[in-house]
């Protein structure tokens, strides 16, 4: 019986109208796989389509000009599906570019490139002579095929490996209690995987708990947060983020907002309850998968997405939490649940200066819209003892300003802090000659809250309300005027408990 491809050849149609031009040339590119049989050329950038020995009638697109990611992608499980995809899209160019598009880009391409009369005539012949119908949901079909395909099975000539370094092989999947996604300490036994495949929705987010692992020392739980690619792309476009631009020039306030809006940030504190007992003392690690830059994801992220079958067309945040057993012996699991608690999100507020104690600053809470008054109770410059710094070669800044204040009406503990807008002075080399230039170090100072986020210190009740304190950054010389910034810390969703076993 003739194959679908052989029947197509007997039609003797002009496939160039569909981006599938026939050629008698046997010339291949450096990235054409071994055992390839070319079945058509796009006529631009060397793009061609082929079968590959050992893969049956699966159709591959070869894109020699693609400098990001694989040069070869499967676009149809067999030639019959390839023709049905052409009937749905009208041009092979749409199929070839699916690997780097999302659904919106794919739809826009089809809308911006309507069928010509010549293309329609060729497609009508294929439909009538081959008795085929257009493939439904072509984008989803190709994405699913490419997500499940093992690209390591394709082999190339030596010319290819001169251009493209061999990608490290994903190691065997093993999870250790004291390890992380990048490795583990020696002498441990890998945990036993218990598949759960638990999925739930928390507000507008889709979460997966694919598996847990029972180890000698404790329990390991993997949390996977699914993020639509449109949300990631919108976030990156808003802040002009890319692999080349990681946002090093942003202000502190912008960084704070960027972190609060980052869809790939994990700001959840999980609590594990085993057989009715809370397991405490957890440690964890996390990584993410960004579909906007698939080749920029590390080998570890690829390993996780492949092992759990996570759709690479989505973004993913994967958090691994390890909690020790309450006793030395591994318990039998009868019930198991996790409670997810969102960490407060920090928002930048107004800046202010303090002329003297007794000053009052009115402000509006950015979320509630309520008016509050910050009243400065005490305000003075202080100096730390140099004996606190044990260094023979460096000297450290010691001058700072401390402020105590009250709020009316008051806010809950941890919901409001005041911080210095400027960073601390960096340590510097001690000078033996006063005329020597000074070299600054790059050590961050974390004393009295430090430069990044001086914390509020609660002194207890008073007749004027709860008394808080904030400390400025450290400087080598006293600073007469400190610019302070209010910060609000808000928990934006209620806790959720998920029963696992």
C-alpha positions in Angstrom: 0.0 0.0 0.0 1.4 3.4 -0.9 2.2 5.7 1.9 0.5 9.1 2.3 3.7 10.8 1.1 3.8 8.7 -2.0 0.2 9.4 -2.8 0.9 13.1 -2.3 3.8 12.9 -4.8 1.6 11.4 -7.4 -0.6 14.5 -7.3 2.4 16.4 -8.8 1.2 19.7 -7.3 3.3 22.9 -6.8 4.0 22.7 -3.1 6.1 26.0 -3.3 2.8 27.8 -2.9 2.6 26.4 0.6 6.3 26.8 1.5 7.1 23.2 0.5 9.1 23.5 -2.7 10.5 20.3 -4.2 14.1 20.2 -5.3 16.3 17.5 -6.8 19.3 18.8 -4.9 20.7 16.6 -2.2 22.6 19.4 -0.4 22.2 19.4 3.3 23.0 22.0 6.0 25.3 21.4 9.0 22.2 21.0 11.2 20.3 18.6 8.9 20.0 15.4 11.0 21.7 12.1 9.9 19.4 9.9 7.9 17.3 12.8 6.8 15.2 12.7 3.6 14.3 16.2 2.5 10.7 16.5 1.3 10.5 20.3 0.7 12.1 23.7 1.0 10.7 26.9 2.3 12.8 28.9 -0.2 14.2 31.2 2.5 16.9 31.0 5.1 17.7 27.4 4.2 14.6 26.2 6.0 13.6 22.6 4.9 11.3 19.8 5.9 12.3 16.1 6.1 11.7 12.6 7.4 14.5 11.2 9.5 15.4 7.5 9.4 14.2 5.8 12.6 11.2 8.1 13.1 8.8 6.8 10.5 6.8 9.5 8.7 7.3 12.1 11.5 8.0 15.4 9.8 10.7 17.7 11.0 11.4 21.3 10.3 15.1 22.3 10.0 15.9 26.0 10.6 19.6 26.7 9.9 19.3 30.4 10.8 17.9 29.8 14.3 20.5 31.0 16.7 18.4 30.3 19.9 17.7 26.7 20.8 17.4 23.6 18.6 17.8 23.9 14.9 15.4 20.9 14.3 11.9 20.5 15.6 9.2 18.0 14.9 6.1 19.6 13.4 3.8 16.5 12.7 3.6 12.9 13.9 3.2 11.7 10.3 2.8 13.1 6.8 -0.9 12.8 6.9 -1.1 15.1 10.0 1.4 17.4 8.2 -1.0 17.8 5.3 -3.9 18.4 7.7 -1.9 21.1 9.4 -1.3 22.7 6.1 -5.0 22.7 5.4 -5.5 24.4 8.7 -2.8 27.0 8.4 -2.3 27.5 4.7 1.5 27.7 4.8 4.3 25.6 6.3 5.9 28.8 7.7 3.3 28.8 10.4 4.2 25.3 11.4 8.0 25.9 11.4 7.8 28.8 13.8 5.5 27.3 16.5 8.5 26.4 18.6 9.3 30.1 19.3 5.7 31.4 19.5 2.8 31.5 21.9 -0.8 31.1 20.9 -1.3 34.9 20.4 1.6 35.2 18.0 0.5 32.1 16.1 -3.0 33.5 15.7 -1.7 36.9 14.7 0.5 35.3 12.0 -2.5 33.5 10.5 -4.6 36.7 10.6 -1.9 38.8 9.0 -1.2 36.3 6.3 -4.6 35.3 4.7 -4.6 32.6 2.0 -4.0 33.7 -1.6 -6.0 32.3 -4.4 -3.1 30.2 -5.6 -2.7 28.7 -2.1 -6.4 27.9 -1.8 -6.3 26.1 -5.2 -3.4 23.8 -4.0 -5.1 23.2 -0.7 -8.4 22.3 -2.5 -6.6 19.6 -4.5 -5.0 18.1 -1.3 -8.4 18.1 0.5 -10.3 16.5 -2.4 -7.7 14.0 -3.7 -6.3 12.9 -0.3 -9.7 13.0 1.4 -8.4 15.0 4.4 -9.8 17.6 6.7 -8.0 20.5 8.4 -6.3 19.6 11.8 -8.1 21.0 14.7 -6.1 23.2 17.2 -2.9 23.1 15.1 -0.8 25.2 17.6 -1.7 23.0 20.6 -1.0 19.8 18.5 2.5 21.0 17.6 3.4 22.3 21.0 2.4 19.0 22.6 4.5 17.0 20.1 7.5 19.2 20.7 7.1 19.1 24.5 7.2 15.3 24.6 9.9 14.7 21.9 13.3 13.6 23.1 15.7 15.8 21.0 18.7 13.7 22.2 17.6 11.0 19.8 18.5 13.1 16.8 22.0 12.5 15.5 24.1 14.9 13.4 27.4 15.0 11.4 30.7 16.2 12.8 30.1 19.6 11.2 27.1 20.2 13.5 29.1 19.6 16.7 31.8 22.0 15.6 29.0 24.7 15.6 26.9 23.5 18.6 28.4 22.3 21.9 27.0 19.0 23.2 24.4 19.7 25.8 25.1 18.0 29.1 23.0 14.9 29.7 20.2 15.2 32.3 21.3 13.0 35.2 19.2 10.2 36.6 16.3 11.6 38.8 17.0 11.3 42.5 15.8 13.4 45.4 17.8 13.7 48.7 16.7 15.2 52.0 19.9 17.3 52.4 20.3 18.0 48.8 18.8 20.4 46.3 18.2 20.6 42.5 22.0 21.0 41.9 23.4 18.2 44.0 23.7 16.6 47.4 26.1 15.7 50.1 27.8 12.3 49.8 26.7 9.3 51.9 23.0 9.8 51.5 20.3 7.5 50.2 17.8 8.9 47.7 14.2 9.2 48.9 11.4 7.0 47.8 9.1 8.8 45.4 5.4 8.6 46.1 3.4 10.0 43.1 0.5 12.2 44.1 -0.4 14.2 40.9 -2.3 16.6 43.1 -3.6 19.8 41.4 -5.5 22.7 43.0 -6.4 26.3 42.3 -5.5 29.0 44.8 -7.2 32.3 43.9 -6.3 32.6 40.2 -3.2 30.3 40.3 -2.9 26.7 39.3 -0.7 24.6 41.6 0.6 21.1 41.3 2.1 18.8 43.9 3.3 16.0 41.7 5.1 13.8 44.3 6.6 13.5 47.8 9.7 11.7 48.8 10.2 9.7 52.0 13.9 9.9 53.1 15.7 8.6 56.1 15.8 12.0 57.8 12.5 13.4 56.7 9.9 14.2 54.0 10.5 16.1 50.8 7.6 17.8 49.0 7.8 19.4 45.5 5.4 22.4 44.8 5.0 23.5 41.2 3.2 26.8 40.4 1.9 27.1 36.8 2.1 30.6 35.2 0.6 31.6 31.8 3.3 32.7 29.4 1.3 35.9 28.6 1.6 37.0 32.2 5.4 36.5 32.1 5.8 38.3 28.8 3.6 41.2 30.0 5.8 41.6 33.1 9.0 41.4 31.1 7.8 44.0 28.5 6.7 46.4 31.3 10.1 46.4 32.9 12.1 45.8 29.6 13.7 42.7 31.0 15.7 40.2 29.0 18.6 37.9 29.2 20.9 40.9 28.4 19.0 43.3 30.7 18.5 42.0 34.2 17.5 45.4 35.6 20.7 46.5 37.4 19.9 50.2 36.9 16.6 50.2 38.8 16.0 52.3 41.9 15.3 50.6 45.3 11.6 51.5 44.9 11.5 50.0 41.4 13.3 46.8 42.6 10.7 46.5 45.3 7.8 46.8 42.8 9.5 44.5 40.3 9.9 41.8 43.0 6.3 42.2 44.1 5.1 41.8 40.5 7.5 39.0 39.5 5.3 36.0 38.4 8.3 33.7 38.8 9.0 34.6 42.4 8.1 32.2 45.1 6.9 34.0 48.2 5.0 31.1 49.9 5.7 29.5 53.3 4.4 25.9 53.3 3.5 24.1 56.5 3.4 20.3 56.4 1.1 18.4 58.8 1.8 14.6 59.1 -0.5 12.3 61.0 -1.9 15.4 62.8 1.5 16.8 63.8 3.2 19.9 62.3 6.6 19.1 60.9 8.9 22.0 61.7 12.5 23.0 60.9 12.0 22.9 57.1 14.6 24.0 54.6 14.1 24.4 50.9 15.3 25.5 47.5 13.7 26.7 44.3 14.1 27.3 40.6 12.0 28.4 37.7 11.3 27.7 34.1 10.8 30.7 31.8 9.2 29.7 28.4 10.1 33.1 26.9 13.8 32.0 27.0 13.6 28.2 26.9 17.3 27.9 26.1 18.2 30.1 29.1 16.8 27.7 31.6 19.3 25.5 33.4 19.7 21.7 33.1 18.1 21.3 36.5 14.9 23.1 35.4 14.7 20.9 32.3 15.1 17.9 34.5 12.2 18.8 36.7 9.9 19.8 33.8 10.7 16.5 32.0 10.4 14.3 35.1 7.0 15.7 36.1 5.7 16.2 32.6 5.2 19.9 33.1 4.0 21.7 29.9 7.1 23.8 28.8 4.7 26.3 27.1 3.9 27.6 30.6 6.1 29.2 33.1 6.9 27.2 36.3 8.1 28.0 39.7 9.3 24.8 41.5 9.9 24.8 45.2 11.3 21.9 47.1 10.6 21.8 50.9 12.3 19.3 53.2 11.0 18.7 56.7 12.5 16.3 59.3 10.6 13.6 61.0 9.6 14.3 64.6 11.2 11.0 65.7 14.3 9.1 64.5 12.3 6.4 62.9 10.5 7.0 59.6 6.8 7.0 60.4 4.0 5.4 58.5 2.0 8.0 56.7 -1.7 7.8 57.4 -2.7 11.5 56.8 -0.7 14.3 55.1 -1.7 17.9 54.4 0.0 21.1 53.5 -1.0 24.7 54.3 0.3 27.4 52.0 0.8 30.8 53.5 1.7 33.8 51.4 4.6 35.9 52.7 3.8 39.6 52.9 4.5 41.7 49.7 6.5 44.9 50.3 5.3 48.1 48.8 7.2 51.4 48.7 5.5 54.4 50.4 6.2 58.1 50.9 9.6 59.6 51.7 10.0 62.1 54.5 12.6 64.0 56.6 12.6 64.6 60.3 13.5 68.2 61.4 13.1 67.4 65.1 11.3 65.2 67.7 7.6 65.8 67.8 7.3 66.0 64.0 4.1 64.4 62.6 3.8 63.1 59.1 0.4 62.2 57.7 0.1 59.5 55.0 -2.5 57.4 53.2 -2.2 53.6 53.2 -1.8 52.5 49.6 -4.3 49.6 49.9 -6.9 50.6 52.5 -6.9 54.3 51.6 -7.0 55.0 55.4 -5.2 58.1 56.7 -2.5 57.5 59.4 -0.2 59.8 61.3 3.4 58.9 62.1 4.6 60.9 65.1 8.4 61.1 65.9 9.0 60.6 69.6 12.8 60.6 69.8 15.4 61.3 67.1 19.2 61.3 67.7 22.5 60.5 66.2 24.5 57.7 67.7 27.8 55.9 67.2 28.7 52.3 67.5 31.7 51.1 69.4 34.6 50.3 67.0 35.4 47.3 69.2 32.5 45.5 67.6 34.4 45.2 64.4 37.3 42.8 64.5 39.4 43.6 61.5 43.1 44.5 61.2 43.0 45.8 57.6 39.6 47.5 57.3 37.6 50.1 59.0 33.9 50.2 59.2 31.3 53.1 59.4 29.9 53.6 62.9 27.7 56.6 62.7 23.9 56.2 62.4 20.6 57.9 63.4 17.9 56.2 65.4 14.3 57.3 65.4 11.4 56.1 67.6 7.9 56.8 66.5 4.2 55.9 67.0 1.4 55.4 64.5 -2.2 56.6 64.8 -4.3 54.6 64.1 -1.8 51.8 64.7 -1.0 49.0 62.1 -0.5 45.3 62.8 2.9 44.1 63.7 5.1 43.6 60.7 2.7 45.6 58.4 4.7 48.8 58.4 8.4 49.7 58.6 10.6 52.7 58.0 14.0 52.5 56.2 16.8 54.8 55.2 16.7 55.6 51.4 20.5 55.5 51.2 22.8 52.5 51.6 25.5 52.2 54.2 29.0 53.2 53.4 31.2 50.3 52.4 34.1 49.2 54.5 37.4 50.7 53.4 41.1 49.8 53.8 42.9 51.4 56.8 45.4 54.0 55.7 49.0 54.1 57.1 49.7 57.2 55.0 47.0 59.9 55.1 47.7 60.8 51.5 47.0 57.3 50.2 43.9 56.9 48.1 41.2 54.8 49.8 40.0 51.5 48.4 36.5 50.5 49.2 35.4 46.9 49.8 32.2 45.3 48.7 31.1 43.9 52.0 27.5 44.5 52.9 26.9 45.7 56.5 24.0 44.0 58.3 24.1 45.8 61.6 21.1 47.5 63.2 19.0 46.4 60.2 21.7 47.4 57.8 21.5 49.4 54.6 18.9 47.4 52.8 16.0 47.2 55.2 16.3 48.6 58.7 13.6 46.9 60.7 11.1 48.3 63.1 11.8 47.5 66.8 8.8 47.3 69.0 9.4 48.6 72.5 5.9 47.9 74.0 2.9 49.9 75.0 2.9 53.6 76.0 0.3 56.3 76.5 0.8 57.4 72.9 0.5 54.0 71.4 3.0 51.3 70.5 6.5 52.6 70.2 8.6 51.5 67.3 12.2 52.4 66.3 14.1 52.5 63.0 17.8 52.9 62.4 19.5 54.6 59.5 22.3 53.2 57.4 25.9 53.4 58.8 28.3 56.2 57.7 31.8 57.2 58.5 30.7 60.7 59.4 27.5 61.8 61.1 24.6 62.5 58.6 22.6 65.6 59.6 19.6 64.9 57.3 18.3 61.4 56.7 15.8 60.7 54.0 13.4 58.0 55.2 11.0 55.8 53.3 7.9 54.2 54.5 7.3 50.5 53.5 4.1 48.6 53.7 4.0 44.8 54.0 0.8 43.2 52.9 -0.5 39.6 52.8 -2.8 39.5 49.8 -4.5 36.1 50.1 -5.8 33.8 52.7 -4.0 30.6 53.6 -5.1 27.4 51.9 -4.9 23.8 53.2 -4.6 20.9 50.7 -5.1 17.3 51.8 -2.5 15.0 50.1 -3.1 11.7 51.8 
